Amino acid sequence: MAKKITVLTGSPHKNGTSSQLADAFVNGVSKTNDLYRFDAGLNASKIDFLKIDENEMTIHDDDIISKEVMPRILDADVLVLCTSLYYYGINAELKTVIDRFYEYNHELKDGKDVYVLISGYSSGNKDSEFYHSLVEYFDQLCKYMRWNIKGEVLASNSWNNNELNKHIAEAADLGKSIN
């Protein structure tokens, strides 16, 4: 049975290391699946921040997130979150999209499979001090949303082409694993 897959990336670097991970994941996914990709970093000028005033939340209904991205996220069986490591955390563009989940909090909860792709220039593993807070962020987000993390790639040493290529292969394998 075909899966509905939504890939969200945050990097503003078109051919950056996290974009390469997303490309590999997407290329690994079977063509029988329904795949949608949104590169928040490359579309930052089209994204509105979540705005809340004293009396009520401002619901956006006229930007790219409301019209195009959120319907795909709501409908997705699989969500792929891809970021580079920025000062021990997620990059701002992807975080802006995730903050918009608030408007759809109850509709988004339960049942999504999640894959996390992270690139960084520091050496280490998922337990290293450099990546710990970012990995924990995604773990907590998925626990709160009652989503299942099915796989992750932590592309440490992504400045090293040999190491990056290994992580690109890992991301492609994750994409292939979706059935």
CORTA-V325315 format. One record per run of one state. SS is the DSSP state (hx for helix, st for strand, lp for the rest). FROM is the first residue (numbers start at 1). TO is the last residue. If there is no record, write none. Layout:
# CORTA-V325315
SS;FROM;TO + SS;FROM;TO
This chain:
# CORTA-V325315
lp;1;3 + st;4;9 + lp;10;16 + hx;17;28 + lp;29;33 + st;34;39 + hx;40;46 + lp;47;50 + st;51;52 + lp;53;56 + st;57;58 + lp;59;63 + hx;64;75 + lp;76;77 + st;78;84 + lp;85;85 + st;86;86 + lp;87;88 + st;89;89 + lp;90;91 + hx;92;108 + lp;109;112 + st;113;119 + lp;120;131 + hx;132;145 + lp;146;147 + st;148;155 + lp;156;160 + hx;161;177 + lp;178;179
